[in-house]
C-alpha cells in the first residue's frame, strides 16, 4: 500500500500491487505431477499440503 496524498484529515492510498497492469513472463519447470484427490475433484480446485481453508 502506498500513501499517494495527505489532504487535511484525508489520506489517499493506492492498494494496487506495484506490477498491476504489467505483462509478466515466467519460465517454469514442472518437477512433479500428481493425481487430484477426491476432495479436490469434488471442490473443483487444488488444495495445498495442509488441506483447504475456505
MDTraj code that builds the backbone (N, CA, C; nanometers):
import mdtraj as md
import numpy as np

residues = "UNK UNK UNK UNK UNK UNK UNK UNK UNK UNK UNK UNK UNK UNK UNK UNK UNK UNK UNK UNK UNK UNK UNK UNK UNK UNK UNK UNK UNK UNK UNK UNK UNK UNK UNK UNK UNK UNK UNK UNK UNK UNK UNK UNK UNK UNK UNK UNK UNK UNK UNK UNK UNK UNK".split()
xyz = np.array([
    [0.0850, -0.1157, 0.0000],
    [0.0000, 0.0000, 0.0000],
    [0.0902, 0.1227, 0.0000],
    [0.0551, 0.2197, -0.0821],
    [0.1334, 0.3418, -0.0942],
    [0.0460, 0.4616, -0.0623],
    [0.0939, 0.5498, 0.0237],
    [0.0234, 0.6753, 0.0514],
    [0.0489, 0.7682, -0.0663],
    [-0.0572, 0.8102, -0.1335],
    [-0.0452, 0.8964, -0.2506],
    [-0.0596, 1.0438, -0.2152],
    [-0.1406, 1.0733, -0.1125],
    [-0.1620, 1.2137, -0.0756],
    [-0.2188, 1.2215, 0.0649],
    [-0.1838, 1.3282, 0.1331],
    [-0.2432, 1.3596, 0.2630],
    [-0.3048, 1.4974, 0.2479],
    [-0.4370, 1.5043, 0.2660],
    [-0.5122, 1.6285, 0.2469],
    [-0.5952, 1.6541, 0.3712],
    [-0.5379, 1.7268, 0.4672],
    [-0.6072, 1.7517, 0.5930],
    [-0.6250, 1.6221, 0.6693],
    [-0.7513, 1.5885, 0.6998],
    [-0.7820, 1.4641, 0.7710],
    [-0.7954, 1.3440, 0.6772],
    [-0.7799, 1.3652, 0.5477],
    [-0.7962, 1.2578, 0.4492],
    [-0.6610, 1.2094, 0.3978],
    [-0.6523, 1.0790, 0.3811],
    [-0.5325, 1.0179, 0.3245],
    [-0.5753, 0.9369, 0.2028],
    [-0.5086, 0.9594, 0.0909],
    [-0.5358, 0.8840, -0.0309],
    [-0.4281, 0.7766, -0.0427],
    [-0.4729, 0.6505, -0.0532],
    [-0.3784, 0.5398, -0.0644],
    [-0.4033, 0.4622, -0.1928],
    [-0.2978, 0.3997, -0.2416],
    [-0.3060, 0.3112, -0.3575],
    [-0.2759, 0.1712, -0.3072],
    [-0.3758, 0.0818, -0.3113],
    [-0.3598, -0.0543, -0.2614],
    [-0.3339, -0.1543, -0.3746],
    [-0.3088, -0.1047, -0.4952],
    [-0.2798, -0.1938, -0.6072],
    [-0.1390, -0.2498, -0.5956],
    [-0.1215, -0.3734, -0.6369],
    [0.0111, -0.4340, -0.6404],
    [0.0961, -0.3556, -0.7396],
    [0.2227, -0.3293, -0.7092],
    [0.3065, -0.2467, -0.7969],
    [0.3159, -0.2957, -0.9414],
    [0.2980, -0.4243, -0.9657],
    [0.3060, -0.4760, -1.1027],
    [0.1691, -0.4911, -1.1684],
    [0.0649, -0.4393, -1.1055],
    [-0.0694, -0.4477, -1.1639],
    [-0.0682, -0.3820, -1.3014],
    [-0.1300, -0.4471, -1.3981],
    [-0.1388, -0.3927, -1.5329],
    [-0.0169, -0.4208, -1.6196],
    [0.0865, -0.4818, -1.5631],
    [0.2072, -0.5136, -1.6393],
    [0.1962, -0.6547, -1.6978],
    [0.2557, -0.6746, -1.8149],
    [0.2658, -0.8089, -1.8719],
    [0.3866, -0.8769, -1.8098],
    [0.3669, -0.9954, -1.7550],
    [0.4750, -1.0702, -1.6919],
    [0.4950, -1.2018, -1.7660],
    [0.6188, -1.2433, -1.7800],
    [0.6518, -1.3705, -1.8432],
    [0.7351, -1.4517, -1.7455],
    [0.7003, -1.5785, -1.7287],
    [0.7719, -1.6667, -1.6374],
    [0.8198, -1.7898, -1.7130],
    [0.9362, -1.8387, -1.6769],
    [0.9820, -1.9695, -1.7222],
    [0.9688, -2.0632, -1.6039],
    [0.9048, -2.1776, -1.6253],
    [0.8831, -2.2725, -1.5160],
    [0.9285, -2.4110, -1.5585],
    [0.9584, -2.4932, -1.4601],
    [0.9910, -2.6332, -1.4831],
    [0.8956, -2.7168, -1.3994],
    [0.8224, -2.8055, -1.4632],
    [0.7326, -2.8955, -1.3913],
    [0.8175, -3.0081, -1.3353],
    [0.8174, -3.0214, -1.2027],
    [0.9032, -3.1214, -1.1387],
    [0.8251, -3.2399, -1.0846],
    [0.6928, -3.2278, -1.0770],
    [0.6127, -3.3393, -1.0266],
    [0.4682, -3.3213, -1.0715],
    [0.4043, -3.4313, -1.1016],
    [0.2614, -3.4317, -1.1337],
    [0.1974, -3.5373, -1.0458],
    [0.0848, -3.5035, -0.9848],
    [0.0141, -3.5997, -0.9013],
    [-0.1328, -3.5995, -0.9389],
    [-0.1998, -3.7065, -0.9078],
    [-0.3439, -3.7153, -0.9328],
    [-0.4179, -3.6296, -0.8306],
    [-0.5296, -3.5739, -0.8715],
    [-0.6130, -3.4961, -0.7798],
    [-0.6771, -3.5884, -0.6774],
    [-0.6940, -3.5364, -0.5553],
    [-0.7641, -3.6136, -0.4523],
    [-0.9141, -3.6082, -0.4796],
    [-0.9876, -3.6974, -0.4182],
    [-1.1336, -3.6979, -0.4334],
    [-1.1920, -3.5651, -0.3869],
    [-1.1377, -3.5097, -0.2784],
    [-1.1865, -3.3818, -0.2261],
    [-1.1602, -3.2683, -0.3250],
    [-1.0429, -3.2676, -0.3883],
    [-1.0122, -3.1653, -0.4884],
    [-1.1065, -3.1759, -0.6071],
    [-1.1331, -3.2974, -0.6514],
    [-1.2266, -3.3166, -0.7622],
    [-1.3657, -3.2682, -0.7247],
    [-1.4075, -3.2957, -0.6032],
    [-1.5396, -3.2523, -0.5562],
    [-1.5485, -3.1000, -0.5504],
    [-1.4421, -3.0344, -0.5030],
    [-1.4423, -2.8887, -0.4867],
    [-1.4059, -2.8150, -0.6148],
    [-1.3416, -2.8836, -0.7084],
    [-1.3079, -2.8212, -0.8358],
    [-1.1828, -2.7357, -0.8344],
    [-1.0980, -2.7519, -0.7323],
    [-0.9718, -2.6771, -0.7276],
    [-0.8703, -2.7509, -0.6417],
    [-0.7444, -2.7105, -0.6552],
    [-0.6338, -2.7743, -0.5837],
    [-0.6337, -2.7336, -0.4375],
    [-0.5966, -2.8268, -0.3512],
    [-0.5751, -2.7987, -0.2095],
    [-0.4273, -2.8157, -0.1793],
    [-0.3741, -2.7300, -0.0953],
    [-0.2335, -2.7396, -0.0583],
    [-0.2084, -2.8540, 0.0382],
    [-0.0827, -2.8640, 0.0808],
    [-0.0416, -2.9731, 0.1695],
    [-0.1207, -2.9746, 0.3000],
    [-0.1634, -2.8580, 0.3474],
    [-0.2380, -2.8500, 0.4725],
    [-0.3883, -2.8575, 0.4546],
    [-0.4341, -2.8980, 0.3371],
    [-0.5783, -2.9023, 0.3122],
    [-0.6272, -2.7701, 0.2568],
    [-0.7519, -2.7390, 0.2824],
    [-0.8072, -2.6122, 0.2336],
    [-0.8726, -2.5376, 0.3486],
    [-0.8834, -2.4083, 0.3326],
    [-0.9418, -2.3229, 0.4365],
    [-1.0312, -2.2189, 0.3700],
    [-1.1526, -2.2600, 0.3349],
    [-1.2482, -2.1636, 0.2777],
    [-1.3878, -2.1955, 0.3209],
])
top = md.Topology()
chain = top.add_chain()
for i, resn in enumerate(residues, 1):
    res = top.add_residue(resn, chain, resSeq=i)
    for name in ("N", "CA", "C"):
        top.add_atom(name, md.element.get_by_symbol(name[0]), res)
traj = md.Trajectory(xyz[None], top)
